[in-house]
Amino acid sequence: MSGDEIAALSLADVGEKIAKKEISSLEATEAALDRIERYGEKLHAVVHCDQDSARASARKADEDLASGNVRGPMHGVPLAHKDMYYRAGWTAACGSNILDGFVPDVTSTAIQRLDAAGALDIARLHMVEFAFGPTGHNEVVGTPRNPWNTDYITGGSSSGSGASVAGRLVYGALGSDTGGSIRLPAQCCGLAGIKGTYGLVSRYGAMPLSYSLDHVGPLTRTVKDSALILQAIAGHDPNDPTTSYREVPDYLDGIGDGVKGMRIGVPENHCYDPVEDAVREPLEASLEVYRELGAEIVPLHAESIEAANRFANVVMATEATTYHSKWVRERPDDYGAQTLSRLLPGFYYSATRYIEGLNLRSKILADFCDSVFDKVDMLHAPVIPIEIPRIDETDVGAKPGYMKSIASITHNTRAINFLGLPTLSVPCGFTPNGLPTGFQLIGRPFDEKTLFCAGHAYERETLWCDKAPEL
């Protein structure tokens, strides 16, 4: 196989080929490094990559495999991660000037668990400054480019993760999701992405944005690949007291069982209100695929989703501004304009409004779950309700209404962070501007397994996941 053919494999496929010694970890790593060299600057996706270290890690993986020491299905597979995941001794600027040169002395739990599963960590990837923005813009260190068309946004804040995985630079990447920052770049770049249930994955050693809403998860080329990474990183961590003690199921067991007999809900309120026709058509086509596969499509009213959306804004702004308050006061000029404009309102929300949101969270979640999961197994909704916009259309200085554009992009994602429910983003085709679009499947708490089954059934029927951009 050529290097580009190796790079085009899914994470699951390259892992299987390495395990069978059909290709080596070093060959897979060389394929990734070659594409980083050729396309990294064009996509502006990679912060730093130590090629010598990556090759040394790949050689060690091959030696371990030869001696029978196989650590898991990702043994020897090169990954790269958003530049907010700490590894002791590596810089982690978090897309900012403020943390330029910061070297943590701890390694994040998610990275440690991927290490234990045999994956290679070969690079850090660009991101929105401090993960606070849904478009992918970063005027401080530069804006990553969408591999499908470099004039268009990648989605944020896991912008480099989306661009690098879609561009076949690596086989998967960790992102983070506080208001949609895994699902948005997944849709923009034609990828799968999973935001697990709040508390499923440890946030220890990852830069915080809003501790009540932050989630850790992967962006990958297929649903099965997302399941593989989530399997490795999920589970209780004593370093993160918010993590659940629940046993993590085998996400791959039964992933191919299909959706016959499943009930898939379609919300009649909120989610479709701003949806453009260019996005509505592929969404409706995806529902028709599910009907043909034997699922029942059930229209319903999702209670309290509007309230969840409103309170998500309050909680995110208040917690993010609290974390940044010292820097904002002392170093405001070191922030990009978009990040600063989103941090400043957090100073003006009242404590009573913030506490009200936290106090009402359990009731809002209960009302939503009762109205949805008493009737269906999951909810199907748009991710981004509009065609993916151009970079120059959504820059902070592009037009006075850029905040309205941001609100539109996150209209269907913010609420789910407030609810803390598992959500899987799945690509479902392309809009007339040639950019990808997709849907999200929202499930019961800790029922990621059902979402993977439904997402996998759809992608294997349609094969959108096999489409790749030409760079």
C-alpha positions in Angstrom: 0.0 0.0 0.0 1.1 3.6 -0.7 1.4 6.0 2.1 -1.7 7.9 1.1 -3.6 4.5 0.9 -2.5 3.7 4.5 -3.4 7.2 5.6 -6.9 6.8 4.1 -7.7 3.8 6.3 -10.0 4.1 9.3 -8.6 3.9 12.8 -10.2 0.4 13.2 -8.8 -0.8 9.9 -5.3 0.4 10.4 -5.3 -1.0 13.9 -6.4 -4.4 12.6 -3.7 -4.3 9.9 -1.0 -3.4 12.4 -2.2 -6.2 14.7 -2.0 -8.7 11.8 1.4 -7.3 10.8 0.1 -6.5 7.3 1.6 -3.0 7.8 3.8 -1.7 10.6 3.2 1.0 13.1 6.2 2.8 11.6 4.6 2.7 8.1 1.3 4.1 9.5 3.2 6.8 11.3 5.4 7.7 8.3 2.1 8.0 6.3 0.8 10.4 8.9 4.0 12.4 9.2 4.2 12.7 5.4 0.7 14.2 5.2 1.5 16.5 8.1 4.5 17.7 6.2 2.6 18.1 2.9 -0.7 19.5 4.2 -0.2 20.7 7.7 0.6 24.3 6.7 -2.3 24.4 4.2 -4.8 23.4 6.8 -3.0 25.2 9.7 -4.0 22.3 11.9 -0.8 21.2 13.7 0.8 23.2 16.5 3.9 21.0 17.0 5.0 17.5 15.9 8.2 15.9 17.0 8.8 13.6 14.1 11.8 11.8 15.6 9.9 11.1 18.8 6.9 9.8 16.7 9.1 7.4 14.8 10.8 6.2 18.0 7.3 5.5 19.5 6.3 3.6 16.3 9.4 1.5 16.3 8.8 0.6 20.0 5.2 -0.4 19.2 6.4 -2.7 16.4 9.0 -4.2 18.8 6.3 -4.8 21.4 4.0 -6.4 18.8 6.8 -8.7 17.7 7.3 -9.9 21.3 3.6 -10.4 21.8 3.0 -7.4 23.9 -0.2 -6.0 22.3 -1.9 -3.3 24.4 -5.2 -3.0 22.5 -7.0 -2.4 19.2 -5.2 1.0 18.8 -1.7 -0.5 19.3 0.7 1.5 17.2 -1.9 3.8 15.7 -0.8 7.5 15.4 -3.3 10.0 16.9 -2.9 13.7 17.7 -4.9 15.9 20.1 -6.3 19.3 20.7 -3.7 21.6 22.3 -5.4 21.7 25.7 -4.6 18.1 26.7 -1.6 18.1 29.0 1.3 15.8 28.7 4.0 16.4 31.2 6.9 18.1 29.5 5.0 19.1 26.4 3.9 22.7 25.8 0.2 23.4 25.9 -0.7 27.0 24.9 -4.4 26.2 24.5 -4.6 28.3 21.4 -3.5 31.5 23.3 -0.8 34.0 23.8 -1.5 34.0 27.5 -0.3 30.4 28.0 2.4 30.6 25.3 5.3 28.4 26.6 3.3 26.8 29.4 4.6 23.3 30.1 2.4 21.3 32.5 3.8 18.8 35.0 0.9 16.4 34.7 -0.5 14.2 31.9 -4.3 14.2 31.3 -6.1 11.0 32.2 -7.5 10.7 28.7 -4.0 10.8 27.2 -2.8 8.3 29.8 -5.6 5.9 28.9 -4.9 6.2 25.2 -1.2 5.4 26.0 -2.3 2.3 27.9 -4.5 1.3 24.9 -1.4 1.4 22.7 -2.2 4.5 20.7 0.7 6.9 19.7 0.5 10.6 20.6 2.4 12.3 17.8 1.3 16.0 17.7 -0.8 18.8 19.3 -3.4 20.5 17.2 -4.6 24.0 16.8 -7.9 25.1 18.5 -10.0 28.2 19.2 -8.3 30.4 21.8 -9.1 28.8 25.2 -11.8 26.7 23.4 -14.3 29.5 23.5 -15.8 29.8 20.0 -17.8 27.6 17.7 -16.5 28.7 14.3 -12.8 27.8 14.5 -11.5 31.3 14.3 -8.3 32.1 16.1 -6.8 35.6 15.4 -4.1 34.9 18.0 -2.3 31.9 16.5 -4.2 31.5 13.2 -7.4 29.8 12.0 -7.4 26.2 10.8 -8.8 25.5 7.4 -11.5 23.1 6.3 -10.1 20.3 4.1 -13.2 20.3 1.9 -12.7 24.0 1.0 -10.1 26.1 2.8 -12.3 29.2 2.5 -14.8 27.7 4.9 -14.8 27.3 8.7 -13.8 24.0 10.4 -16.2 24.6 13.3 -14.9 25.0 16.8 -13.5 24.9 19.1 -11.8 21.6 18.2 -10.8 23.1 14.8 -7.4 21.5 14.3 -8.8 18.1 15.4 -11.5 18.3 12.8 -9.2 19.5 10.0 -6.4 17.0 10.8 -8.7 13.9 11.0 -10.7 14.9 7.9 -7.5 15.7 6.0 -6.2 12.2 6.8 -3.2 13.6 8.8 -4.0 11.3 11.7 -6.6 8.6 12.4 -8.4 10.3 15.3 -8.1 13.2 17.7 -9.4 14.2 21.1 -11.6 17.3 21.1 -13.6 18.9 23.9 -17.3 19.9 23.9 -18.7 22.6 26.2 -21.3 24.0 23.8 -20.8 21.8 20.7 -17.1 21.8 20.2 -16.8 18.2 19.1 -20.1 18.0 17.2 -19.6 21.3 15.3 -16.2 20.5 13.7 -17.4 16.9 13.1 -20.3 18.2 11.0 -18.2 20.9 9.3 -15.4 18.4 8.4 -17.6 15.4 7.6 -16.6 13.3 10.6 -18.2 11.3 13.5 -17.8 12.7 17.0 -19.1 11.6 20.4 -19.8 13.8 23.4 -20.4 11.2 26.1 -22.7 11.6 29.1 -21.4 14.1 31.6 -19.1 12.2 34.0 -18.3 9.4 31.6 -14.8 10.7 30.8 -12.3 12.3 33.1 -11.4 16.0 32.4 -8.3 15.8 34.6 -5.3 17.3 32.9 -7.5 19.1 30.3 -7.8 22.9 30.2 -11.2 23.9 31.7 -13.6 26.2 30.1 -16.9 25.6 32.1 -16.6 22.8 34.6 -20.4 22.2 34.7 -20.6 21.7 30.9 -17.1 20.5 29.7 -16.9 17.1 28.1 -14.0 15.1 26.6 -14.3 13.0 23.5 -13.0 12.1 20.1 -13.4 13.1 16.5 -12.9 10.3 14.0 -13.7 9.2 10.5 -16.3 6.6 11.5 -18.7 5.8 14.3 -16.8 2.6 15.1 -13.6 4.6 15.5 -15.3 6.9 17.9 -16.5 3.9 19.9 -12.9 2.5 20.0 -11.5 5.8 21.5 -14.4 6.3 23.9 -13.9 2.7 25.1 -10.3 3.5 26.0 -10.9 6.8 27.8 -14.2 6.3 29.6 -14.5 5.3 33.3 -14.1 6.6 36.8 -11.0 8.6 37.6 -10.2 9.5 41.3 -8.5 12.7 40.0 -11.9 13.9 38.6 -14.6 13.6 41.3 -17.4 14.2 38.8 -16.7 10.9 37.0 -19.2 8.1 37.3 -18.5 4.8 39.0 -20.7 3.0 36.4 -19.1 0.1 34.6 -18.3 1.0 31.0 -19.9 -1.4 28.6 -18.3 -2.9 25.5 -19.3 -0.3 22.9 -18.4 -2.6 20.0 -20.4 -5.5 21.2 -23.6 -5.4 19.1 -22.6 -2.3 17.2 -23.6 -4.1 13.9 -27.0 -5.2 15.2 -28.9 -2.5 13.2 -31.9 -0.3 14.2 -34.9 -2.5 13.4 -37.5 -1.9 16.1 -35.7 1.2 17.4 -37.8 4.3 17.9 -36.1 7.6 16.8 -37.7 10.8 17.8 -37.8 14.0 15.8 -38.4 17.2 17.8 -41.2 19.4 16.6 -39.9 22.4 18.7 -36.7 24.4 18.8 -34.3 22.2 16.8 -35.8 22.7 13.4 -36.9 26.4 13.8 -33.8 27.9 12.1 -33.0 25.0 9.7 -32.3 26.0 6.1 -33.8 24.0 3.2 -30.3 23.1 2.1 -29.8 21.3 5.5 -33.3 20.1 5.9 -33.2 17.9 2.7 -30.3 15.7 3.8 -31.7 15.5 7.3 -35.0 14.2 6.0 -33.2 11.8 3.7 -31.3 10.4 6.7 -34.6 9.8 8.5 -35.9 7.9 5.4 -32.8 5.7 5.5 -33.7 4.9 9.1 -37.2 4.0 8.1 -35.9 1.7 5.4 -33.6 0.1 8.0 -36.7 -0.7 10.2 -36.7 2.1 12.7 -39.9 3.9 13.7 -39.7 7.7 13.3 -41.7 9.5 16.0 -42.5 13.2 16.0 -42.6 14.7 19.6 -42.3 17.8 21.7 -39.0 18.0 23.7 -39.9 19.6 27.0 -37.6 22.3 28.5 -35.0 22.3 25.7 -35.4 26.0 25.3 -34.7 26.6 29.0 -31.7 24.3 28.8 -30.4 26.4 25.9 -30.8 29.7 27.8 -29.2 28.4 31.0 -26.3 26.9 29.1 -25.3 30.4 28.0 -25.5 31.7 31.6 -23.5 28.8 33.1 -20.8 28.8 30.4 -20.3 32.6 30.4 -20.2 32.8 34.2 -17.8 29.9 34.8 -15.5 30.8 31.9 -15.2 34.4 33.0 -14.6 33.3 36.6 -11.6 31.1 35.4 -10.3 33.9 33.2 -11.1 36.9 35.5 -7.5 37.7 36.6 -6.1 37.5 33.1 -9.0 39.5 31.6 -8.4 42.3 34.1 -4.6 42.3 33.9 -3.9 41.2 30.3 -6.9 42.0 28.2 -4.8 42.9 25.2 -3.4 39.4 25.1 -6.8 38.0 24.1 -8.2 37.9 20.6 -11.2 40.1 20.1 -13.7 37.2 19.6 -12.7 35.5 22.8 -12.7 38.7 24.9 -16.1 39.7 23.5 -17.5 36.4 24.7 -15.8 36.5 28.1 -16.8 40.0 29.1 -20.6 39.4 29.4 -19.8 36.8 32.1 -19.0 39.6 34.5 -22.6 40.9 34.3 -24.7 37.8 34.9 -26.0 37.8 38.4 -25.1 35.2 41.0 -28.8 34.5 41.5 -29.3 33.7 37.8 -26.3 31.4 37.7 -27.3 29.5 40.8 -30.9 29.3 39.5 -29.5 27.6 36.4 -27.6 25.0 38.4 -30.5 24.4 40.8 -33.0 23.9 37.9 -30.7 21.6 36.0 -32.0 18.3 37.4 -35.6 19.3 36.9 -35.0 20.5 33.3 -33.2 17.2 32.6 -36.0 15.2 34.1 -38.7 17.0 32.2 -36.7 16.6 28.9 -36.1 12.9 29.5 -39.7 12.2 30.5 -41.0 13.9 27.3 -38.5 12.2 25.0 -37.3 8.8 26.4 -40.7 7.6 27.5 -41.6 7.6 23.8 -38.3 6.9 21.9 -34.8 5.4 22.2 -33.0 8.5 21.0 -33.6 11.9 19.5 -32.5 12.8 16.0 -31.7 16.5 15.4 -29.7 18.9 13.2 -26.2 19.8 14.4 -25.7 23.1 12.6 -29.0 24.4 11.1 -27.4 26.4 8.3 -25.0 25.7 5.5 -21.4 25.9 6.7 -20.3 29.5 6.3 -17.1 31.0 5.0 -14.3 32.1 7.3 -14.6 35.7 6.2 -18.4 35.7 6.8 -18.0 34.7 10.5 -15.0 36.7 11.6 -15.5 39.0 14.5 -14.9 42.0 12.3 -16.9 40.8 9.3 -20.3 42.2 10.2 -22.0 43.6 13.3 -24.2 40.5 13.6 -21.5 38.0 14.1 -22.8 37.1 17.6 -26.1 36.2 15.9 -24.2 33.9 13.6 -22.5 32.2 16.6 -25.9 31.8 18.3 -27.3 30.2 15.1 -24.4 27.7 14.8 -24.7 26.5 18.4 -28.6 26.7 18.5 -28.9 22.9 18.6 -25.8 21.9 20.6 -25.6 24.1 23.7 -28.7 22.7 25.4 -27.4 19.2 25.3 -24.3 20.2 27.3 -26.5 21.6 29.9 -28.5 18.4 30.0 -25.3 16.3 30.0 -26.7 13.7 27.7 -24.7 11.5 25.3 -24.7 12.8 21.7 -23.2 11.4 18.6 -22.6 13.5 15.5 -22.9 11.6 12.1 -22.3 13.0 8.6 -25.3 12.7 6.2 -24.1 14.3 3.0 -23.4 17.6 1.5 -25.2 20.9 0.9 -25.1 22.9 -2.3 -22.0 24.8 -1.3 -20.1 21.5 -1.3 -19.5 21.3 2.5 -20.6 18.5 4.7 -23.7 18.4 6.9 -24.9 16.0 9.5 -27.2 15.1 12.3 -26.8 14.3 16.0 -28.3 11.4 17.9 -29.1 12.2 21.5 -29.5 9.4 24.0 -30.5 8.4 27.5 -27.8 9.0 30.2 -25.0 6.5 29.7 -26.6 4.9 26.7 -23.8 5.6 24.3 -23.9 2.0 23.2 -27.3 2.5 21.5 -26.2 5.6 19.8 -23.1 3.8 18.3 -25.4 1.1 17.0 -27.7 3.5 15.3 -24.9 5.7 13.9 -23.0 2.7 12.6 -26.1 1.3 10.9 -26.6 4.6 9.1 -23.1 5.1 8.0 -22.7 1.6 6.6 -25.9 2.0 4.6 -24.9 5.4 3.1 -21.1 5.3 3.2 -20.8 9.1 3.6 -18.0 8.3 6.0 -15.9 6.9 3.1 -15.9 10.3 1.3 -12.6 12.2 1.7 -11.6 15.7 0.7 -9.1 16.2 -2.1 -6.2 18.3 -0.8 
